[in-house]
């Protein structure tokens, strides 16, 4: 999976946020706050060939039911698609 826009993951005052960089800053006004799972997904997104592989990584990392992990993954990826990041 590939990013369409450049964003940098930063931790500021205990919050994990995505900040637009370069040209993305011209098209995206703001920041995105993410939770621990969102950070894990972000950090593993480009190294995963597809959503199924990413789901498998989540299941290996966290003690969570597959259905719940899939729902959380879908929700996060949908939000990234809505703002045209992936």
MIDOSE-1310 file (N, C-alpha, C; in nm, 2 decimals, decimal comma, always signed):
residues 86
xxxx	+0,09/-0,12/+0,00/+0,00/+0,00/+0,00/+0,09/+0,12/+0,00; +0,05/+0,23/-0,07/+0,13/+0,35/-0,08/+0,06/+0,47/-0,03; +0,14/+0,56/+0,02/+0,09/+0,69/+0,06/+0,08/+0,78/-0,07; -0,03/+0,86/-0,08/-0,04/+0,96/-0,19/+0,02/+1,09/-0,15
xxxx	+0,02/+1,12/-0,02/+0,07/+1,25/+0,03/+0,17/+1,23/+0,13; +0,26/+1,32/+0,15/+0,36/+1,31/+0,25/+0,31/+1,36/+0,39; +0,32/+1,27/+0,48/+0,28/+1,31/+0,62/+0,39/+1,25/+0,71; +0,42/+1,32/+0,82/+0,52/+1,27/+0,91/+0,45/+1,24/+1,05
xxxx	+0,49/+1,13/+1,11/+0,43/+1,09/+1,23/+0,52/+1,16/+1,34; +0,45/+1,22/+1,43/+0,52/+1,29/+1,54/+0,44/+1,26/+1,67; +0,52/+1,26/+1,78/+0,46/+1,26/+1,92/+0,48/+1,39/+1,99; +0,37/+1,45/+2,02/+0,38/+1,59/+2,08/+0,29/+1,59/+2,21
xxxx	+0,36/+1,61/+2,32/+0,29/+1,62/+2,45/+0,20/+1,50/+2,47; +0,25/+1,38/+2,45/+0,18/+1,26/+2,47/+0,08/+1,22/+2,36; +0,06/+1,30/+2,26/-0,03/+1,27/+2,15/+0,05/+1,23/+2,03; -0,01/+1,13/+1,95/+0,05/+1,09/+1,83/-0,03/+1,16/+1,72
xxxx	+0,05/+1,24/+1,63/-0,02/+1,31/+1,53/+0,05/+1,29/+1,39; -0,03/+1,31/+1,29/+0,02/+1,31/+1,15/+0,02/+1,45/+1,10; +0,14/+1,50/+1,05/+0,15/+1,63/+1,01/+0,18/+1,63/+0,86; +0,11/+1,71/+0,78/+0,15/+1,72/+0,63/+0,28/+1,78/+0,61
xxxx	+0,35/+1,73/+0,51/+0,49/+1,78/+0,48/+0,49/+1,82/+0,33; +0,58/+1,91/+0,29/+0,60/+1,94/+0,15/+0,47/+1,99/+0,08; +0,45/+1,94/-0,04/+0,33/+1,98/-0,12/+0,20/+1,94/-0,05; +0,20/+1,84/+0,03/+0,08/+1,80/+0,10/+0,03/+1,90/+0,20
xxxx	+0,12/+1,99/+0,25/+0,09/+2,10/+0,33/+0,00/+2,20/+0,26; +0,02/+2,21/+0,13/-0,06/+2,30/+0,05/-0,20/+2,25/+0,03; -0,22/+2,12/+0,03/-0,35/+2,06/+0,00/-0,43/+2,01/+0,12; -0,36/+2,00/+0,24/-0,42/+1,95/+0,36/-0,40/+2,05/+0,47
xxxx	-0,50/+2,11/+0,52/-0,49/+2,21/+0,62/-0,53/+2,15/+0,76; -0,43/+2,12/+0,84/-0,46/+2,06/+0,97/-0,36/+1,95/+1,00; -0,40/+1,88/+1,11/-0,32/+1,76/+1,15/-0,42/+1,65/+1,18; -0,37/+1,53/+1,20/-0,46/+1,42/+1,23/-0,41/+1,35/+1,36
xxxx	-0,49/+1,34/+1,46/-0,45/+1,28/+1,58/-0,49/+1,13/+1,57; -0,39/+1,04/+1,61/-0,42/+0,90/+1,60/-0,39/+0,83/+1,73; -0,45/+0,71/+1,75/-0,43/+0,63/+1,87/-0,32/+0,53/+1,85; -0,30/+0,45/+1,95/-0,19/+0,35/+1,94/-0,20/+0,25/+1,82
xxxx	-0,32/+0,21/+1,80/-0,34/+0,12/+1,68/-0,32/+0,19/+1,55; -0,37/+0,31/+1,54/-0,35/+0,40/+1,42/-0,20/+0,42/+1,39; -0,12/+0,44/+1,50/+0,02/+0,45/+1,49/+0,08/+0,32/+1,43; +0,04/+0,21/+1,49/+0,09/+0,08/+1,44/+0,06/+0,06/+1,29
xxxx	-0,07/+0,09/+1,26/-0,11/+0,07/+1,12/-0,02/+0,16/+1,03; -0,01/+0,29/+1,07/+0,07/+0,38/+0,99/+0,21/+0,33/+0,97; +0,27/+0,28/+1,07/+0,41/+0,24/+1,07/+0,43/+0,11/+0,98; +0,32/+0,04/+0,96/+0,33/-0,09/+0,89/+0,26/-0,08/+0,75
xxxx	+0,20/+0,03/+0,72/+0,12/+0,04/+0,60/+0,20/+0,02/+0,47; +0,31/+0,08/+0,45/+0,39/+0,07/+0,32/+0,46/-0,06/+0,31; +0,49/-0,12/+0,43/+0,56/-0,25/+0,42/+0,47/-0,37/+0,40; +0,34/-0,34/+0,40/+0,24/-0,45/+0,38/+0,19/-0,44/+0,24
xxxx	+0,18/-0,56/+0,18/+0,14/-0,57/+0,04/-0,01/-0,54/+0,02; -0,09/-0,57/+0,12/-0,23/-0,55/+0,11/-0,29/-0,54/+0,25; -0,42/-0,52/+0,26/-0,49/-0,50/+0,39/-0,49/-0,64/+0,47; -0,49/-0,75/+0,40/-0,49/-0,88/+0,47/-0,36/-0,90/+0,54
xxxx	-0,25/-0,86/+0,48/-0,12/-0,87/+0,55/-0,11/-0,78/+0,67; -0,17/-0,66/+0,65/-0,17/-0,56/+0,76/-0,25/-0,61/+0,87; -0,37/-0,67/+0,84/-0,45/-0,73/+0,95/-0,38/-0,84/+1,02; -0,31/-0,92/+0,95/-0,23/-1,03/+1,01/-0,12/-0,97/+1,11
xxxx	-0,06/-0,86/+1,07/+0,04/-0,80/+1,16/-0,03/-0,75/+1,29; -0,15/-0,69/+1,27/-0,22/-0,64/+1,39/-0,25/-0,76/+1,48; -0,30/-0,87/+1,43/-0,34/-0,98/+1,51/-0,21/-1,04/+1,58; -0,10/-1,03/+1,52/+0,03/-1,08/+1,58/+0,07/-0,99/+1,69
xxxx	+0,04/-0,86/+1,68/+0,09/-0,76/+1,78/-0,01/-0,74/+1,90; -0,14/-0,75/+1,87/-0,24/-0,72/+1,97/-0,32/-0,84/+2,00; -0,37/-0,85/+2,13/-0,46/-0,96/+2,16/-0,60/-0,90/+2,14; -0,65/-0,93/+2,02/-0,78/-0,88/+1,98/-0,85/-0,98/+1,88
xxxx	-0,98/-0,99/+1,89/-1,05/-1,07/+1,79/-1,03/-1,02/+1,65; -1,03/-1,11/+1,56/-1,01/-1,08/+1,42/-1,12/-0,98/+1,37; -1,24/-1,01/+1,40/-1,35/-0,92/+1,36/-1,33/-0,78/+1,40; -1,30/-0,76/+1,53/-1,27/-0,63/+1,59/-1,15/-0,56/+1,52
xxxx	-1,05/-0,63/+1,50/-0,93/-0,58/+1,44/-0,96/-0,54/+1,29; -1,03/-0,61/+1,22/-1,07/-0,58/+1,08/-1,16/-0,46/+1,08; -1,25/-0,44/+1,17/-1,34/-0,33/+1,18/-1,25/-0,20/+1,20; -1,16/-0,21/+1,30/-1,07/-0,10/+1,33/-0,98/-0,06/+1,22
xxxx	-0,93/-0,16/+1,15/-0,84/-0,14/+1,04/-0,92/-0,07/+0,92; -1,04/-0,12/+0,89/-1,12/-0,07/+0,79/-1,15/+0,08/+0,82; -1,19/+0,11/+0,94/-1,23/+0,24/+0,98/-1,11/+0,34/+0,96; -0,99/+0,30/+1,01/-0,87/+0,38/+0,99/-0,84/+0,41/+0,85
xxxx	-0,83/+0,30/+0,77/-0,80/+0,31/+0,63/-0,90/+0,40/+0,55; -1,03/+0,38/+0,59/-1,14/+0,47/+0,53/-1,11/+0,61/+0,55; -1,07/+0,65/+0,68/-1,04/+0,79/+0,71/-0,93/+0,84/+0,63; -0,82/+0,76/+0,61/-0,71/+0,80/+0,53/-0,75/+0,82/+0,39
xxxx	-0,84/+0,73/+0,34/-0,88/+0,75/+0,20/-0,97/+0,87/+0,18; -1,05/+0,90/+0,28/-1,14/+1,02/+0,28/-1,06/+1,15/+0,26; -0,94/+1,16/+0,32/-0,86/+1,28/+0,31/-0,75/+1,26/+0,21; -0,76/+1,15/+0,13/-0,67/+1,12/+0,01/-0,53/+1,11/+0,05
xx	-0,50/+1,04/+0,16/-0,36/+1,01/+0,20/-0,32/+0,88/+0,14; -0,41/+0,79/+0,13/-0,37/+0,66/+0,06/-0,46/+0,64/-0,06
